[in-house]
């Protein structure tokens, strides 16, 4: 069935009408952020979602600006005491009941996701994300702000930001990043490979932190990484014992039975968190169980296999453009295996020594 793009635009405008209705009831609050080379305006209807979205982005907050590149409108029904327009509410209820019929493999809403209007429904937390690529305007909705899961609070707005930045040759990737203002390393690998542990070693060293999980990269005109979130995540009590100095900073200490350890570094170590730096090398960590940490050169192909699959699999909308950006990146900088030893103190020293030699 052929669906007109104008019908999708009507759908988007109806969702946006829901935001306008909510903001008229509870008021409008705007926050501005520097995301890579771009300015992001978050327009909240009331305060319901601010505490769930803003902490992860706090290190990137800037003064209000008249001109900005992307606007995201955020609201929930519960705190605004409003409802979505009837047709949108009925669609969402149908998706909840029969999601396998309505959602594609990347949670895109079939028929409602096209070239201009992107549309995604994250089943489970039931978050609706839509973007009008021509207006640079997006909407982010959930029924109740209190239902935002911890991982969404730690790295919010992934879907919308990935859609939008990919159009501008800036790729959202699943990777860590530490270094200094002159340059640093991108740390690539699947979950459990040691990305977070390696990134968090910077807290007690001269290295600076840009990411331990998700960040934004570009390879034009030079390889560069931009911080997205100041969130640090650890697996649980075992990891906390390896980083005892972080124990008092945990944001969700009362919920660790069901959640990963999560903390917002900017609240506690604002001088350690930076907005980005040039990429001098890509590191692929591997936990060895041995005492000492070593670095050895690897091919760009091996580095790409560590970086690309998790980035493309986890992020809705990633595909050929993402693969091209990441392929260019690993061709432009040297790549190394980072064989992690159990003596954590060695890790930042090994990375600093590498940076001094490149």
C-alpha positions, -999 to +999 in steps of 0.1 A: +000+000+000+014+034-011+013+059+017+017+096+009+043+116+027+017+142+034-003+117+054+028+111+076+032+148+080-005+150+092+004+122+117+034+142+129+014+174+133-012+156+153+014+144+177+029+179+179-006+192+187-005+169+217+026+186+229+012+221+224-019+211+244+002+198+272+025+228+273-005+252+274-017+233+305+015+232+326+038+257+309+069+255+287+105+250+299+134+252+275+170+239+280+198+243+254+227+220+248+258+219+225+258+185+209+288+182+187+289+211+163+252+217+168+228+234+192+199+214+206+168+229+222+148+207+245+113+220+251+096+204+281+059+206+288+062+211+326+088+195+348+078+159+346+106+147+322+134+172+332+148+151+360+147+120+338+164+135+307+186+165+318+212+149+342+229+129+315+233+160+293+241+185+320+278+189+310+267+201+276+242+227+288+246+262+274+229+296+277+196+300+257+201+309+220+177+324+195+188+301+168+193+264+172+197+234+149+173+208+164+142+212+186+129+182+206+095+185+224+091+163+254+061+155+276+042+128+294+005+124+300+007+118+338+024+150+349+007+172+324-028+156+331-035+156+294-041+129+268-027+125+233-051+134+204-076+106+200-062+091+168-027+090+181-038+075+214-057+048+195-027+040+174-005+036+204-030+014+221-031-008+190+007-010+189+008-020+226-016-049+220-003-061+186+032-047+184+045-075+161+020-063+134+029-027+138+067-025+144+096-033+121+129-049+132+142-015+146+110-006+163+100+017+134+062+021+131+053+004+098+037+029+074+044+059+096+082+059+091+094+074+058+119+096+042+108+129+058+090+117+089+108+091+111+087+073+136+097+048+163+079+032+192+100+015+219+078-013+232+083-020+269+088+015+282+064+025+254+083+056+243+072+074+211+099+092+191+091+111+159+112+134+138+104+158+109+137+159+090+127+190+071+116+211+100+144+198+124+116+193+149+110+161+170+086+149+196+093+125+225+064+111+245+058+086+273+026+080+292+042+086+326+077+102+332+081+079+362+082+049+339+114+060+322+138+030+326+172+036+341+191+030+309+170+056+291+177+081+318+214+073+314+215+078+276+183+096+266+170+105+232+191+080+214+168+073+185+161+110+176+197+121+180+209+091+159+184+099+131+193+136+130+231+135+134+234+107+108+221+132+082+250+155+091+278+129+088+281+127+126+276+091+138+262+079+171+284+050+182+286+025+210+321+033+224+340+049+252+364+079+248+391+092+271+421+115+264+430+151+268+421+183+249+448+176+223+435+142+215+424+109+229+413+073+221+380+058+211+374+025+230+354+001+209+339-033+219+307-051+229+292-049+263+314-066+289+346-061+270+360-035+294+349-002+278+334+013+310+362+000+332+388+015+309+370+049+307+365+051+344+402+047+351+406+083+340+390+096+371+421+091+392+445+101+364+453+131+342+431+117+314+397+133+307+364+116+301+341+120+271+322+087+272+321+052+285+292+039+264+278+062+237+293+091+219+292+109+186+320+106+160+329+122+127+358+116+103+355+148+083+377+169+082+395+149+109+385+121+132+368+137+162+347+124+191+320+144+209+306+136+243+269+129+245+263+118+281+283+122+313+267+089+326+290+061+338+277+026+341+290-004+360+277-040+361+272-042+398+288-047+432+318-065+418+327-035+396+321-011+425+347-030+445+372-023+417+363+015+419+356+021+456+361+059+451+329+059+430+306+042+456+293+074+471+284+089+437+259+062+426+226+077+415+205+045+418+220+028+448+186+018+461+177-002+429+209-022+421+191-055+424+174-048+390+196-021+375+232-015+366+252+009+387+248+044+372+263+077+381+265+112+366+301+122+366+295+159+359+277+163+392+308+151+411+338+156+388+329+184+364+365+192+355+371+156+343+343+156+318+349+172+284+328+179+253+352+162+229+387+159+214+405+147+182+407+109+179+443+097+178+437+060+180+410+033+183+415+008+211+398-026+214+399-037+250+402-074+260+402-086+296+431-110+300+432-119+337+469-112+338+485-085+360+499-061+334+482-041+306+497-041+271+490-026+237+496-042+204+487-030+169+457-045+150+442-040+116+415-014+110+392-043+100+395-059+134+387-025+150+357-020+128+344-054+138+346-043+174+329-009+168+303-014+141+281-044+151+270-031+185+266+004+172+244-006+142+224-032+162+216-010+191+207+022+173+175+025+153+181+040+119+218+030+116+229+013+084+251+020+054+258+056+063+270+046+098+292+018+084+308+042+060+316+068+087+331+041+110+350+025+081+366+059+073+375+065+109+394+032+114+414+039+082+425+074+094+439+065+128+460+036+141+442+008+159+453-013+188+442-042+210+442-030+247+450-062+267+437-052+301+455-064+332+442-067+367+464-039+380+440-010+371+465+017+379+485+007+348+457+013+323+458+052+322+496+051+321+496+028+291+471+050+273+490+082+281+522+067+269+505+057+236+491+092+231+526+107+237+540+085+210+514+091+183 
